[in-house]
Amino acid sequence: MIKVTLKKSLIGTLPAQKATAQSLGLTKIGKSIVLEENAAVAGKIKVLSHLVTVETVEKA
């Protein structure tokens, strides 16, 4: 499991980056979401790598 947190604003980003953030559920700065780690999520995180932080969390 990984925890993804939006750290920077989406203002001024490309429309594709905004859509990717919305598909992950990241709408506001500081919002976090815990996701399963897979190839699709890894690709989305790569697109937003300059806007998010990623942490590994244990499955509860």
PyMOL Python script that loads the backbone (N, CA, C, O; Angstrom):
from pymol import cmd

cmd.read_pdbstr("""\
ATOM      1  N   MET A   1       0.850  -1.172   0.000  1.00  0.00           N
ATOM      2  CA  MET A   1       0.000   0.000   0.000  1.00  0.00           C
ATOM      3  C   MET A   1       0.900   1.240   0.000  1.00  0.00           C
ATOM      4  O   MET A   1       1.957   1.263   0.630  1.00  0.00           O
ATOM      5  N   ILE A   2       0.457   2.250  -0.711  1.00  0.00           N
ATOM      6  CA  ILE A   2       1.196   3.506  -0.739  1.00  0.00           C
ATOM      7  C   ILE A   2       0.248   4.659  -0.442  1.00  0.00           C
ATOM      8  O   ILE A   2      -0.932   4.634  -0.790  1.00  0.00           O
ATOM      9  N   LYS A   3       0.802   5.659   0.207  1.00  0.00           N
ATOM     10  CA  LYS A   3       0.044   6.870   0.531  1.00  0.00           C
ATOM     11  C   LYS A   3       0.572   7.988  -0.350  1.00  0.00           C
ATOM     12  O   LYS A   3       1.761   8.303  -0.327  1.00  0.00           O
ATOM     13  N   VAL A   4      -0.327   8.585  -1.130  1.00  0.00           N
ATOM     14  CA  VAL A   4       0.031   9.659  -2.056  1.00  0.00           C
ATOM     15  C   VAL A   4      -0.592  10.943  -1.534  1.00  0.00           C
ATOM     16  O   VAL A   4      -1.790  10.981  -1.251  1.00  0.00           O
ATOM     17  N   THR A   5       0.208  11.997  -1.404  1.00  0.00           N
ATOM     18  CA  THR A   5      -0.255  13.288  -0.898  1.00  0.00           C
ATOM     19  C   THR A   5       0.057  14.376  -1.910  1.00  0.00           C
ATOM     20  O   THR A   5       1.186  14.479  -2.390  1.00  0.00           O
ATOM     21  N   LEU A   6      -0.945  15.189  -2.236  1.00  0.00           N
ATOM     22  CA  LEU A   6      -0.744  16.318  -3.143  1.00  0.00           C
ATOM     23  C   LEU A   6      -0.074  17.444  -2.358  1.00  0.00           C
ATOM     24  O   LEU A   6      -0.632  17.933  -1.376  1.00  0.00           O
ATOM     25  N   LYS A   7       1.116  17.853  -2.787  1.00  0.00           N
ATOM     26  CA  LYS A   7       1.888  18.864  -2.065  1.00  0.00           C
ATOM     27  C   LYS A   7       1.927  20.212  -2.758  1.00  0.00           C
ATOM     28  O   LYS A   7       2.178  21.229  -2.111  1.00  0.00           O
ATOM     29  N   LYS A   8       1.685  20.243  -4.061  1.00  0.00           N
ATOM     30  CA  LYS A   8       1.728  21.505  -4.792  1.00  0.00           C
ATOM     31  C   LYS A   8       0.426  21.696  -5.559  1.00  0.00           C
ATOM     32  O   LYS A   8      -0.300  20.737  -5.820  1.00  0.00           O
ATOM     33  N   SER A   9       0.142  22.935  -5.915  1.00  0.00           N
ATOM     34  CA  SER A   9      -1.098  23.289  -6.587  1.00  0.00           C
ATOM     35  C   SER A   9      -1.144  22.758  -8.014  1.00  0.00           C
ATOM     36  O   SER A   9      -0.119  22.595  -8.676  1.00  0.00           O
ATOM     37  N   LEU A  10      -2.364  22.493  -8.462  1.00  0.00           N
ATOM     38  CA  LEU A  10      -2.582  22.062  -9.843  1.00  0.00           C
ATOM     39  C   LEU A  10      -2.763  23.240 -10.795  1.00  0.00           C
ATOM     40  O   LEU A  10      -2.902  23.047 -12.003  1.00  0.00           O
ATOM     41  N   ILE A  11      -2.762  24.466 -10.255  1.00  0.00           N
ATOM     42  CA  ILE A  11      -2.894  25.651 -11.101  1.00  0.00           C
ATOM     43  C   ILE A  11      -1.674  25.745 -12.015  1.00  0.00           C
ATOM     44  O   ILE A  11      -0.534  25.661 -11.558  1.00  0.00           O
ATOM     45  N   GLY A  12      -1.924  25.916 -13.291  1.00  0.00           N
ATOM     46  CA  GLY A  12      -0.839  26.057 -14.253  1.00  0.00           C
ATOM     47  C   GLY A  12      -0.311  24.743 -14.792  1.00  0.00           C
ATOM     48  O   GLY A  12       0.606  24.739 -15.614  1.00  0.00           O
ATOM     49  N   THR A  13      -0.871  23.623 -14.344  1.00  0.00           N
ATOM     50  CA  THR A  13      -0.419  22.344 -14.870  1.00  0.00           C
ATOM     51  C   THR A  13      -1.179  22.003 -16.149  1.00  0.00           C
ATOM     52  O   THR A  13      -2.186  22.633 -16.472  1.00  0.00           O
ATOM     53  N   LEU A  14      -0.705  21.037 -16.843  1.00  0.00           N
ATOM     54  CA  LEU A  14      -1.344  20.594 -18.082  1.00  0.00           C
ATOM     55  C   LEU A  14      -2.689  19.939 -17.785  1.00  0.00           C
ATOM     56  O   LEU A  14      -2.862  19.354 -16.716  1.00  0.00           O
ATOM     57  N   PRO A  15      -3.632  20.024 -18.696  1.00  0.00           N
ATOM     58  CA  PRO A  15      -4.944  19.395 -18.481  1.00  0.00           C
ATOM     59  C   PRO A  15      -4.852  17.897 -18.187  1.00  0.00           C
ATOM     60  O   PRO A  15      -5.638  17.369 -17.401  1.00  0.00           O
ATOM     61  N   ALA A  16      -3.899  17.216 -18.813  1.00  0.00           N
ATOM     62  CA  ALA A  16      -3.727  15.784 -18.565  1.00  0.00           C
ATOM     63  C   ALA A  16      -3.278  15.524 -17.126  1.00  0.00           C
ATOM     64  O   ALA A  16      -3.675  14.528 -16.522  1.00  0.00           O
ATOM     65  N   GLN A  17      -2.449  16.420 -16.577  1.00  0.00           N
ATOM     66  CA  GLN A  17      -2.001  16.264 -15.197  1.00  0.00           C
ATOM     67  C   GLN A  17      -3.151  16.513 -14.228  1.00  0.00           C
ATOM     68  O   GLN A  17      -3.265  15.825 -13.213  1.00  0.00           O
ATOM     69  N   LYS A  18      -3.995  17.479 -14.527  1.00  0.00           N
ATOM     70  CA  LYS A  18      -5.166  17.737 -13.686  1.00  0.00           C
ATOM     71  C   LYS A  18      -6.100  16.533 -13.694  1.00  0.00           C
ATOM     72  O   LYS A  18      -6.623  16.141 -12.651  1.00  0.00           O
ATOM     73  N   ALA A  19      -6.306  15.951 -14.864  1.00  0.00           N
ATOM     74  CA  ALA A  19      -7.175  14.782 -14.984  1.00  0.00           C
ATOM     75  C   ALA A  19      -6.591  13.584 -14.236  1.00  0.00           C
ATOM     76  O   ALA A  19      -7.331  12.816 -13.621  1.00  0.00           O
ATOM     77  N   THR A  20      -5.286  13.426 -14.286  1.00  0.00           N
ATOM     78  CA  THR A  20      -4.634  12.332 -13.583  1.00  0.00           C
ATOM     79  C   THR A  20      -4.790  12.498 -12.078  1.00  0.00           C
ATOM     80  O   THR A  20      -5.080  11.529 -11.376  1.00  0.00           O
ATOM     81  N   ALA A  21      -4.602  13.714 -11.575  1.00  0.00           N
ATOM     82  CA  ALA A  21      -4.775  13.970 -10.149  1.00  0.00           C
ATOM     83  C   ALA A  21      -6.203  13.698  -9.719  1.00  0.00           C
ATOM     84  O   ALA A  21      -6.436  13.125  -8.655  1.00  0.00           O
ATOM     85  N   GLN A  22      -7.156  14.105 -10.535  1.00  0.00           N
ATOM     86  CA  GLN A  22      -8.560  13.873 -10.208  1.00  0.00           C
ATOM     87  C   GLN A  22      -8.882  12.379 -10.217  1.00  0.00           C
ATOM     88  O   GLN A  22      -9.673  11.915  -9.395  1.00  0.00           O
ATOM     89  N   SER A  23      -8.286  11.629 -11.127  1.00  0.00           N
ATOM     90  CA  SER A  23      -8.534  10.192 -11.180  1.00  0.00           C
ATOM     91  C   SER A  23      -7.976   9.476  -9.956  1.00  0.00           C
ATOM     92  O   SER A  23      -8.474   8.419  -9.569  1.00  0.00           O
ATOM     93  N   LEU A  24      -6.940  10.052  -9.347  1.00  0.00           N
ATOM     94  CA  LEU A  24      -6.397   9.494  -8.110  1.00  0.00           C
ATOM     95  C   LEU A  24      -7.185   9.958  -6.888  1.00  0.00           C
ATOM     96  O   LEU A  24      -7.023   9.402  -5.802  1.00  0.00           O
ATOM     97  N   GLY A  25      -8.027  10.961  -7.052  1.00  0.00           N
ATOM     98  CA  GLY A  25      -8.797  11.483  -5.930  1.00  0.00           C
ATOM     99  C   GLY A  25      -8.110  12.619  -5.215  1.00  0.00           C
ATOM    100  O   GLY A  25      -8.477  12.951  -4.088  1.00  0.00           O
ATOM    101  N   LEU A  26      -7.116  13.226  -5.846  1.00  0.00           N
ATOM    102  CA  LEU A  26      -6.372  14.338  -5.246  1.00  0.00           C
ATOM    103  C   LEU A  26      -6.931  15.642  -5.792  1.00  0.00           C
ATOM    104  O   LEU A  26      -6.695  15.991  -6.949  1.00  0.00           O
ATOM    105  N   THR A  27      -7.671  16.358  -4.961  1.00  0.00           N
ATOM    106  CA  THR A  27      -8.330  17.575  -5.425  1.00  0.00           C
ATOM    107  C   THR A  27      -7.814  18.834  -4.745  1.00  0.00           C
ATOM    108  O   THR A  27      -7.879  19.917  -5.325  1.00  0.00           O
ATOM    109  N   LYS A  28      -7.304  18.711  -3.531  1.00  0.00           N
ATOM    110  CA  LYS A  28      -6.814  19.871  -2.791  1.00  0.00           C
ATOM    111  C   LYS A  28      -5.410  19.605  -2.265  1.00  0.00           C
ATOM    112  O   LYS A  28      -5.020  18.458  -2.049  1.00  0.00           O
ATOM    113  N   ILE A  29      -4.665  20.676  -2.063  1.00  0.00           N
ATOM    114  CA  ILE A  29      -3.328  20.553  -1.499  1.00  0.00           C
ATOM    115  C   ILE A  29      -3.444  19.954  -0.104  1.00  0.00           C
ATOM    116  O   ILE A  29      -4.273  20.383   0.698  1.00  0.00           O
ATOM    117  N   GLY A  30      -2.613  18.966   0.178  1.00  0.00           N
ATOM    118  CA  GLY A  30      -2.611  18.324   1.486  1.00  0.00           C
ATOM    119  C   GLY A  30      -3.488  17.086   1.566  1.00  0.00           C
ATOM    120  O   GLY A  30      -3.419  16.346   2.548  1.00  0.00           O
ATOM    121  N   LYS A  31      -4.310  16.846   0.555  1.00  0.00           N
ATOM    122  CA  LYS A  31      -5.179  15.668   0.564  1.00  0.00           C
ATOM    123  C   LYS A  31      -4.343  14.425   0.275  1.00  0.00           C
ATOM    124  O   LYS A  31      -3.485  14.426  -0.608  1.00  0.00           O
ATOM    125  N   SER A  32      -4.612  13.367   1.038  1.00  0.00           N
ATOM    126  CA  SER A  32      -3.885  12.109   0.883  1.00  0.00           C
ATOM    127  C   SER A  32      -4.856  10.988   0.562  1.00  0.00           C
ATOM    128  O   SER A  32      -6.032  11.037   0.922  1.00  0.00           O
ATOM    129  N   ILE A  33      -4.346   9.987  -0.114  1.00  0.00           N
ATOM    130  CA  ILE A  33      -5.137   8.811  -0.421  1.00  0.00           C
ATOM    131  C   ILE A  33      -4.216   7.598  -0.366  1.00  0.00           C
ATOM    132  O   ILE A  33      -3.063   7.659  -0.793  1.00  0.00           O
ATOM    133  N   VAL A  34      -4.737   6.502   0.164  1.00  0.00           N
ATOM    134  CA  VAL A  34      -3.979   5.257   0.253  1.00  0.00           C
ATOM    135  C   VAL A  34      -4.455   4.342  -0.868  1.00  0.00           C
ATOM    136  O   VAL A  34      -5.651   4.089  -1.013  1.00  0.00           O
ATOM    137  N   LEU A  35      -3.502   3.849  -1.660  1.00  0.00           N
ATOM    138  CA  LEU A  35      -3.813   3.048  -2.840  1.00  0.00           C
ATOM    139  C   LEU A  35      -3.007   1.759  -2.847  1.00  0.00           C
ATOM    140  O   LEU A  35      -1.947   1.663  -2.229  1.00  0.00           O
ATOM    141  N   GLU A  36      -3.537   0.768  -3.564  1.00  0.00           N
ATOM    142  CA  GLU A  36      -2.768  -0.444  -3.831  1.00  0.00           C
ATOM    143  C   GLU A  36      -1.643  -0.095  -4.800  1.00  0.00           C
ATOM    144  O   GLU A  36      -1.820   0.730  -5.697  1.00  0.00           O
ATOM    145  N   GLU A  37      -0.518  -0.713  -4.619  1.00  0.00           N
ATOM    146  CA  GLU A  37       0.614  -0.444  -5.501  1.00  0.00           C
ATOM    147  C   GLU A  37       0.534  -1.366  -6.715  1.00  0.00           C
ATOM    148  O   GLU A  37       0.646  -2.584  -6.580  1.00  0.00           O
ATOM    149  N   ASN A  38       0.342  -0.790  -7.891  1.00  0.00           N
ATOM    150  CA  ASN A  38       0.325  -1.554  -9.139  1.00  0.00           C
ATOM    151  C   ASN A  38       0.861  -0.678 -10.266  1.00  0.00           C
ATOM    152  O   ASN A  38       1.212   0.482 -10.052  1.00  0.00           O
ATOM    153  N   ALA A  39       0.919  -1.238 -11.451  1.00  0.00           N
ATOM    154  CA  ALA A  39       1.520  -0.525 -12.581  1.00  0.00           C
ATOM    155  C   ALA A  39       0.728   0.715 -12.973  1.00  0.00           C
ATOM    156  O   ALA A  39       1.322   1.737 -13.318  1.00  0.00           O
ATOM    157  N   ALA A  40      -0.595   0.648 -12.928  1.00  0.00           N
ATOM    158  CA  ALA A  40      -1.417   1.792 -13.315  1.00  0.00           C
ATOM    159  C   ALA A  40      -1.200   2.965 -12.373  1.00  0.00           C
ATOM    160  O   ALA A  40      -1.053   4.104 -12.816  1.00  0.00           O
ATOM    161  N   VAL A  41      -1.181   2.691 -11.081  1.00  0.00           N
ATOM    162  CA  VAL A  41      -0.971   3.748 -10.089  1.00  0.00           C
ATOM    163  C   VAL A  41       0.446   4.304 -10.198  1.00  0.00           C
ATOM    164  O   VAL A  41       0.654   5.510 -10.061  1.00  0.00           O
ATOM    165  N   ALA A  42       1.416   3.431 -10.442  1.00  0.00           N
ATOM    166  CA  ALA A  42       2.806   3.887 -10.587  1.00  0.00           C
ATOM    167  C   ALA A  42       2.952   4.840 -11.765  1.00  0.00           C
ATOM    168  O   ALA A  42       3.693   5.819 -11.675  1.00  0.00           O
ATOM    169  N   GLY A  43       2.260   4.571 -12.865  1.00  0.00           N
ATOM    170  CA  GLY A  43       2.308   5.457 -14.020  1.00  0.00           C
ATOM    171  C   GLY A  43       1.689   6.803 -13.737  1.00  0.00           C
ATOM    172  O   GLY A  43       2.207   7.832 -14.171  1.00  0.00           O
ATOM    173  N   LYS A  44       0.572   6.806 -13.002  1.00  0.00           N
ATOM    174  CA  LYS A  44      -0.078   8.064 -12.643  1.00  0.00           C
ATOM    175  C   LYS A  44       0.806   8.881 -11.713  1.00  0.00           C
ATOM    176  O   LYS A  44       0.885  10.102 -11.848  1.00  0.00           O
ATOM    177  N   ILE A  45       1.468   8.224 -10.775  1.00  0.00           N
ATOM    178  CA  ILE A  45       2.362   8.919  -9.850  1.00  0.00           C
ATOM    179  C   ILE A  45       3.552   9.508 -10.610  1.00  0.00           C
ATOM    180  O   ILE A  45       4.022  10.595 -10.273  1.00  0.00           O
ATOM    181  N   LYS A  46       4.034   8.810 -11.616  1.00  0.00           N
ATOM    182  CA  LYS A  46       5.161   9.316 -12.410  1.00  0.00           C
ATOM    183  C   LYS A  46       4.785  10.612 -13.121  1.00  0.00           C
ATOM    184  O   LYS A  46       5.604  11.527 -13.215  1.00  0.00           O
ATOM    185  N   VAL A  47       3.543  10.698 -13.628  1.00  0.00           N
ATOM    186  CA  VAL A  47       3.063  11.910 -14.296  1.00  0.00           C
ATOM    187  C   VAL A  47       3.022  13.078 -13.323  1.00  0.00           C
ATOM    188  O   VAL A  47       3.281  14.218 -13.707  1.00  0.00           O
ATOM    189  N   LEU A  48       2.697  12.800 -12.065  1.00  0.00           N
ATOM    190  CA  LEU A  48       2.538  13.848 -11.048  1.00  0.00           C
ATOM    191  C   LEU A  48       3.709  13.910 -10.069  1.00  0.00           C
ATOM    192  O   LEU A  48       3.576  14.493  -8.993  1.00  0.00           O
ATOM    193  N   SER A  49       4.836  13.327 -10.417  1.00  0.00           N
ATOM    194  CA  SER A  49       5.942  13.190  -9.470  1.00  0.00           C
ATOM    195  C   SER A  49       6.423  14.514  -8.881  1.00  0.00           C
ATOM    196  O   SER A  49       6.902  14.539  -7.747  1.00  0.00           O
ATOM    197  N   HIS A  50       6.307  15.612  -9.626  1.00  0.00           N
ATOM    198  CA  HIS A  50       6.765  16.903  -9.133  1.00  0.00           C
ATOM    199  C   HIS A  50       5.716  17.586  -8.250  1.00  0.00           C
ATOM    200  O   HIS A  50       5.992  18.639  -7.674  1.00  0.00           O
ATOM    201  N   LEU A  51       4.518  17.002  -8.135  1.00  0.00           N
ATOM    202  CA  LEU A  51       3.436  17.607  -7.352  1.00  0.00           C
ATOM    203  C   LEU A  51       3.065  16.811  -6.104  1.00  0.00           C
ATOM    204  O   LEU A  51       2.366  17.326  -5.232  1.00  0.00           O
ATOM    205  N   VAL A  52       3.517  15.577  -6.008  1.00  0.00           N
ATOM    206  CA  VAL A  52       3.081  14.697  -4.923  1.00  0.00           C
ATOM    207  C   VAL A  52       4.264  14.132  -4.150  1.00  0.00           C
ATOM    208  O   VAL A  52       5.405  14.138  -4.613  1.00  0.00           O
ATOM    209  N   THR A  53       3.947  13.643  -2.952  1.00  0.00           N
ATOM    210  CA  THR A  53       4.907  12.839  -2.195  1.00  0.00           C
ATOM    211  C   THR A  53       4.292  11.459  -2.013  1.00  0.00           C
ATOM    212  O   THR A  53       3.072  11.315  -1.927  1.00  0.00           O
ATOM    213  N   VAL A  54       5.148  10.451  -1.955  1.00  0.00           N
ATOM    214  CA  VAL A  54       4.696   9.078  -1.860  1.00  0.00           C
ATOM    215  C   VAL A  54       5.358   8.423  -0.659  1.00  0.00           C
ATOM    216  O   VAL A  54       6.571   8.529  -0.473  1.00  0.00           O
ATOM    217  N   GLU A  55       4.550   7.739   0.163  1.00  0.00           N
ATOM    218  CA  GLU A  55       5.051   7.012   1.322  1.00  0.00           C
ATOM    219  C   GLU A  55       4.531   5.588   1.267  1.00  0.00           C
ATOM    220  O   GLU A  55       3.430   5.339   0.775  1.00  0.00           O
ATOM    221  N   THR A  56       5.318   4.663   1.769  1.00  0.00           N
ATOM    222  CA  THR A  56       4.855   3.288   1.886  1.00  0.00           C
ATOM    223  C   THR A  56       4.188   3.119   3.245  1.00  0.00           C
ATOM    224  O   THR A  56       4.742   3.525   4.266  1.00  0.00           O
ATOM    225  N   VAL A  57       3.008   2.525   3.258  1.00  0.00           N
ATOM    226  CA  VAL A  57       2.301   2.269   4.516  1.00  0.00           C
ATOM    227  C   VAL A  57       1.960   0.787   4.581  1.00  0.00           C
ATOM    228  O   VAL A  57       1.806   0.118   3.559  1.00  0.00           O
ATOM    229  N   GLU A  58       1.848   0.296   5.800  1.00  0.00           N
ATOM    230  CA  GLU A  58       1.515  -1.108   5.994  1.00  0.00           C
ATOM    231  C   GLU A  58       0.024  -1.295   5.896  1.00  0.00           C
ATOM    232  O   GLU A  58      -0.758  -0.415   6.255  1.00  0.00           O
ATOM    233  N   LYS A  59      -0.356  -2.448   5.409  1.00  0.00           N
ATOM    234  CA  LYS A  59      -1.779  -2.781   5.293  1.00  0.00           C
ATOM    235  C   LYS A  59      -2.345  -2.961   6.690  1.00  0.00           C
ATOM    236  O   LYS A  59      -1.797  -3.708   7.501  1.00  0.00           O
ATOM    237  N   ALA A  60      -3.444  -2.273   6.966  1.00  0.00           N
ATOM    238  CA  ALA A  60      -4.016  -2.340   8.313  1.00  0.00           C
ATOM    239  C   ALA A  60      -5.088  -3.395   8.409  1.00  0.00           C
ATOM    240  O   ALA A  60      -5.675  -3.585   9.475  1.00  0.00           O
TER     241      ALA A  60
END
""", "prot")
cmd.dss("prot")
cmd.show_as("cartoon", "prot")
cmd.util.cbc("prot")
cmd.orient("prot")
